[in-house]
Amino acid sequence: MSVRRLVRFVVSLAVLLVASFAMIHLIPGDPVRASLGPAAPVELVNIRKAALGLDKPILEQFFTYIGHVFQGNFGTSFLTGEPVGEVIAARLPNTLGLALLATAVALLIAVPIGMWAAVRTENGKNRGTEITFSSVTGTAVAIPEFLYSIALVAVFAIGLGLFPPAGKDGVISYVLPIAALAIGPIAMISRISRVETLRALGTDYVRLARSKRLPSARLHLRHVLPNTLTATLTVGGLLLTSLIAGSVLVEYVFAWPGLGMKIVESITQKDYPVAQAVILVYGAIVLIVNLAVDLILGALDPTSKIKEN
């Protein structure tokens, strides 16, 4: 493992911990008072502060917070008194499952589309296909996920009645949320896949394979696809982090029982310990996935060792 990558990860994690701790202290006014309401008795507010440790010096609060985090103790909900760790444990699998499935769907659809577009437009052929492909994918990338969510619900759930409009109830309930998350990434990855396929088609070994009159399917699957996947899978790993973060509004639209839905609820209801913990978990997942992608790239790229030295 690269020492530089590890140091960067540790520093980023430290910044994330400080930022998540500071969140509850940067809220204007008294967060406990805000959560309990303006009519709450002063005695109740003070009791809640003492229970949460908010009456202690700020430095002591910080080190207590860090210790609790590494023990998996994220405190208790202001509203329900439920341990926040249990809330996260119950909802995190739903968010990760949605993001992983959307990433897999995006890769499985986008790579063939990108390769097809590259073969169709190689050497300037089929100019109309190239313009259409660029226009459609460019537009699809620019539209945010929550707009896709609203449109899909309006057309396929309310209009046609083919899918449930909200909630998690069986396999069919996954279709619309996954589609909302995957449409933009499909467009983006297909553009990258097309560029990488065109690059692979122009290499000497592909020309040599063509000179041997290999069938098109064998040529593309055996000689072009592996080189196309290198960059595409790299983007796919980074895409996973963006989908986890981007799932917040999608989960809210579909009332999906994940962390995204919970963070919106906790912020609107001023349940700050829950919001604080969910933001910390989101950030930690992003850092871990980015570190994993970075390490995989370093292992696959022989020049990376030279650069580090």
C-alpha positions as CSV (number, residue, x, y, z in Angstrom):
1,M,0.0,0.0,0.0
2,S,1.3,3.4,-0.9
3,V,2.2,5.5,2.1
4,R,1.1,8.6,0.3
5,R,-2.3,7.2,-0.4
6,L,-2.7,6.1,3.2
7,V,-1.7,9.5,4.5
8,R,-4.1,11.2,2.2
9,F,-6.9,8.9,3.4
10,V,-6.1,9.5,7.1
11,V,-6.0,13.2,6.6
12,S,-9.3,13.2,4.7
13,L,-10.9,11.0,7.4
14,A,-9.7,13.5,10.1
15,V,-11.2,16.4,8.2
16,L,-14.4,14.5,7.9
17,L,-14.5,13.8,11.6
18,V,-13.9,17.4,12.5
19,A,-16.5,18.6,10.0
20,S,-19.1,16.2,11.3
21,F,-18.4,17.2,14.9
22,A,-18.5,20.9,14.1
23,M,-21.9,20.5,12.3
24,I,-24.0,20.4,15.4
25,H,-22.0,23.3,17.0
26,L,-22.3,25.6,13.9
27,I,-26.1,25.4,13.8
28,P,-27.4,28.9,14.6
29,G,-29.0,29.0,18.1
30,D,-29.3,26.0,20.4
31,P,-29.7,22.7,18.5
32,V,-31.3,21.0,21.6
33,R,-33.8,23.9,22.0
34,A,-34.5,23.7,18.2
35,S,-35.2,20.0,18.3
36,L,-37.4,20.2,21.4
37,G,-39.3,23.3,20.4
38,P,-39.4,26.9,21.8
39,A,-42.0,25.9,24.4
40,A,-39.8,23.2,26.0
41,P,-39.0,23.9,29.7
42,V,-35.5,25.1,30.4
43,E,-35.0,22.1,32.8
44,L,-35.8,19.6,30.0
45,V,-33.4,21.4,27.7
46,N,-30.6,21.2,30.3
47,I,-31.3,17.6,31.0
48,R,-31.1,16.7,27.3
49,K,-27.9,18.7,27.0
50,A,-26.3,16.8,29.9
51,A,-27.4,13.5,28.5
52,L,-25.8,14.4,25.2
53,G,-22.7,15.8,26.8
54,L,-23.2,19.2,25.2
55,D,-22.7,20.9,28.6
56,K,-19.0,19.9,28.7
57,P,-16.1,21.9,27.3
58,I,-15.8,21.8,23.5
59,L,-12.5,20.0,23.5
60,E,-13.7,17.3,25.9
61,Q,-16.8,16.9,23.7
62,F,-14.6,16.4,20.6
63,F,-12.5,13.7,22.1
64,T,-15.5,12.0,23.5
65,Y,-17.2,12.1,20.1
66,I,-14.1,10.6,18.4
67,G,-13.9,7.8,20.9
68,H,-17.6,7.0,20.5
69,V,-17.4,7.0,16.7
70,F,-14.6,4.4,16.7
71,Q,-16.6,2.3,19.1
72,G,-19.6,2.5,16.7
73,N,-21.6,4.7,19.1
74,F,-23.2,7.6,17.3
75,G,-25.5,8.7,20.1
76,T,-29.3,8.7,20.3
77,S,-32.0,10.3,18.3
78,F,-33.3,13.6,19.6
79,L,-36.9,12.6,18.7
80,T,-37.2,8.9,19.3
81,G,-34.3,8.1,21.7
82,E,-33.3,5.2,19.5
83,P,-29.6,4.5,19.1
84,V,-28.4,6.2,15.9
85,G,-26.2,3.2,15.1
86,E,-29.3,1.0,14.9
87,V,-30.9,3.4,12.5
88,I,-27.9,3.3,10.3
89,A,-27.5,-0.4,10.4
90,A,-31.1,-0.9,9.4
91,R,-31.0,1.6,6.5
92,L,-27.5,1.4,5.1
93,P,-28.0,-1.9,3.3
94,N,-31.0,-0.4,1.4
95,T,-28.9,2.5,0.2
96,L,-25.8,0.5,-0.7
97,G,-28.0,-2.1,-2.5
98,L,-29.6,0.6,-4.6
99,A,-26.3,2.2,-5.5
100,L,-24.6,-1.1,-6.3
101,L,-27.4,-2.3,-8.5
102,A,-27.6,1.1,-10.3
103,T,-23.9,0.9,-10.9
104,A,-24.1,-2.6,-12.3
105,V,-27.0,-1.8,-14.5
106,A,-25.2,1.3,-15.8
107,L,-22.1,-0.6,-16.7
108,L,-23.9,-3.5,-18.3
109,I,-26.0,-1.2,-20.6
110,A,-23.5,1.6,-21.2
111,V,-20.4,-0.5,-22.3
112,P,-22.2,-2.2,-25.2
113,I,-23.9,1.0,-26.3
114,G,-20.5,2.8,-26.3
115,M,-18.8,0.0,-28.2
116,W,-21.6,-0.1,-30.8
117,A,-21.4,3.7,-31.3
118,A,-17.7,3.5,-31.7
119,V,-17.9,0.7,-34.3
120,R,-20.6,2.6,-36.2
121,T,-18.7,5.9,-36.2
122,E,-15.2,4.6,-36.7
123,N,-13.1,6.6,-39.2
124,G,-15.8,9.3,-39.6
125,K,-18.6,6.9,-40.7
126,N,-22.3,7.5,-40.0
127,R,-22.0,11.1,-39.1
128,G,-25.7,11.2,-38.2
129,T,-25.2,8.4,-35.6
130,E,-22.3,10.3,-34.0
131,I,-24.3,13.5,-33.8
132,T,-27.4,11.7,-32.4
133,F,-25.3,9.8,-29.9
134,S,-23.5,12.9,-28.6
135,S,-26.7,14.9,-28.4
136,V,-28.7,12.3,-26.6
137,T,-26.0,11.3,-24.1
138,G,-25.0,14.9,-23.5
139,T,-28.6,15.9,-22.6
140,A,-29.0,12.8,-20.4
141,V,-25.9,13.6,-18.4
142,A,-27.1,17.1,-17.8
143,I,-30.4,16.2,-16.2
144,P,-30.3,15.5,-12.4
145,E,-31.4,12.3,-10.9
146,F,-34.4,13.7,-9.0
147,L,-35.9,15.0,-12.2
148,Y,-35.7,11.5,-13.7
149,S,-37.3,10.3,-10.5
150,I,-40.3,12.6,-10.8
151,A,-40.7,11.9,-14.5
152,L,-40.5,8.1,-14.0
153,V,-43.1,8.2,-11.2
154,A,-45.4,10.4,-13.3
155,V,-45.2,8.2,-16.4
156,F,-44.7,4.7,-15.3
157,A,-46.2,4.7,-11.8
158,I,-49.1,7.2,-11.9
159,G,-49.8,7.3,-15.6
160,L,-49.4,3.7,-16.7
161,G,-49.6,2.0,-13.3
162,L,-46.8,-0.4,-14.1
163,F,-44.7,0.1,-11.0
164,P,-45.3,1.2,-7.4
165,P,-44.8,4.9,-7.0
166,A,-43.0,4.6,-3.6
167,G,-41.7,2.3,-1.0
168,K,-39.7,-0.9,-1.0
169,D,-42.0,-3.8,-1.7
170,G,-40.5,-6.7,-3.7
171,V,-38.2,-6.7,-6.7
172,I,-40.5,-4.6,-8.9
173,S,-40.1,-1.6,-6.5
174,Y,-36.4,-1.5,-7.4
175,V,-37.0,-0.7,-11.1
176,L,-37.9,3.0,-11.0
177,P,-35.3,4.1,-8.4
178,I,-32.5,2.1,-10.1
179,A,-33.6,3.6,-13.5
180,A,-33.6,7.2,-12.0
181,L,-30.0,6.6,-10.7
182,A,-28.7,4.8,-13.7
183,I,-29.9,6.9,-16.7
184,G,-27.3,9.7,-16.3
185,P,-24.4,7.3,-15.6
186,I,-25.4,5.2,-18.6
187,A,-25.0,8.2,-20.8
188,M,-21.7,9.3,-19.3
189,I,-20.1,5.8,-19.3
190,S,-21.3,5.1,-22.8
191,R,-19.5,8.3,-24.0
192,I,-16.3,7.1,-22.2
193,S,-16.7,3.6,-23.6
194,R,-17.0,5.0,-27.1
195,V,-13.8,7.0,-26.8
196,E,-11.9,4.1,-25.3
197,T,-13.2,1.7,-28.0
198,L,-12.2,4.1,-30.8
199,R,-8.7,4.3,-29.2
200,A,-8.5,0.5,-29.1
201,L,-9.7,0.1,-32.7
202,G,-6.8,2.3,-33.8
203,T,-4.1,0.2,-32.2
204,D,-1.6,-2.0,-34.1
205,Y,-2.7,-5.3,-32.5
206,V,-6.3,-4.7,-33.5
207,R,-5.2,-4.0,-37.1
208,L,-3.2,-7.2,-37.0
209,A,-6.2,-9.1,-35.7
210,R,-8.3,-7.7,-38.5
211,S,-5.7,-8.7,-41.1
212,K,-6.3,-12.3,-39.9
213,R,-9.9,-11.9,-40.8
214,L,-11.2,-12.7,-37.3
215,P,-15.0,-12.6,-36.9
216,S,-16.3,-9.2,-35.7
217,A,-17.7,-10.6,-32.5
218,R,-14.5,-12.3,-31.6
219,L,-12.4,-9.3,-32.5
220,H,-14.5,-6.9,-30.4
221,L,-15.0,-9.2,-27.4
222,R,-11.5,-10.6,-27.2
223,H,-9.3,-7.8,-28.4
224,V,-11.2,-4.5,-27.9
225,L,-13.4,-5.1,-24.9
226,P,-10.7,-5.8,-22.3
227,N,-8.9,-2.5,-23.1
228,T,-12.2,-0.6,-23.1
229,L,-13.1,-1.9,-19.6
230,T,-10.0,-0.6,-17.9
231,A,-11.0,3.0,-18.1
232,T,-14.7,2.2,-17.9
233,L,-14.4,0.2,-14.6
234,T,-12.3,3.0,-13.1
235,V,-15.1,5.4,-13.8
236,G,-17.6,2.8,-12.5
237,G,-15.8,2.7,-9.1
238,L,-15.9,6.5,-8.8
239,L,-19.4,6.5,-10.1
240,L,-20.5,4.3,-7.1
241,T,-19.5,7.1,-4.7
242,S,-21.5,9.7,-6.6
243,L,-24.5,7.4,-6.8
244,I,-24.5,6.8,-3.0
245,A,-24.4,10.6,-2.5
246,G,-26.9,11.2,-5.3
247,S,-29.4,8.7,-3.9
248,V,-30.5,11.2,-1.2
249,L,-33.1,13.0,-3.3
250,V,-34.0,9.8,-5.3
251,E,-34.7,8.0,-2.0
252,Y,-36.8,10.9,-0.9
253,V,-38.9,10.9,-4.0
254,F,-39.5,7.2,-3.9
255,A,-39.8,7.1,-0.1
256,W,-37.1,4.5,-0.1
257,P,-36.1,3.3,3.4
258,G,-32.4,4.2,3.1
259,L,-30.0,6.7,4.5
260,G,-30.9,9.3,1.9
261,M,-34.5,9.3,3.1
262,K,-33.4,9.4,6.7
263,I,-31.0,12.3,6.3
264,V,-33.8,14.4,4.7
265,E,-36.2,13.5,7.6
266,S,-33.6,14.2,10.3
267,I,-32.7,17.6,8.9
268,T,-36.3,18.7,8.5
269,Q,-37.2,17.4,11.9
270,K,-34.0,18.9,13.5
271,D,-32.8,15.5,14.7
272,Y,-29.2,16.5,14.5
273,P,-27.4,13.4,16.0
274,V,-29.0,11.3,13.2
275,A,-28.1,13.9,10.5
276,Q,-24.5,14.1,11.9
277,A,-24.0,10.4,11.9
278,V,-25.5,9.8,8.4
279,I,-23.3,12.5,6.9
280,L,-20.3,10.9,8.6
281,V,-21.2,7.5,7.2
282,Y,-21.7,8.9,3.7
283,G,-18.3,10.7,3.8
284,A,-16.6,7.5,5.1
285,I,-18.0,5.4,2.3
286,V,-16.9,7.9,-0.3
287,L,-13.3,8.0,1.2
288,I,-13.1,4.2,1.4
289,V,-14.3,3.6,-2.2
290,N,-12.0,6.3,-3.5
291,L,-9.1,4.7,-1.7
292,A,-10.0,1.3,-3.1
293,V,-10.2,2.6,-6.6
294,D,-6.9,4.5,-6.1
295,L,-5.2,1.3,-4.9
296,I,-6.6,-0.8,-7.8
297,L,-5.4,1.8,-10.3
298,G,-2.0,1.8,-8.7
299,A,-1.8,-2.0,-9.0
300,L,-2.8,-2.0,-12.6
301,D,-0.6,0.9,-13.7
302,P,3.1,-0.1,-13.7
303,T,4.1,3.6,-14.1
304,S,2.5,4.6,-10.8
305,K,5.4,3.0,-8.8
306,I,7.9,5.0,-10.8
307,K,5.9,8.2,-10.2
308,E,5.7,7.6,-6.4
309,N,9.4,7.0,-6.2
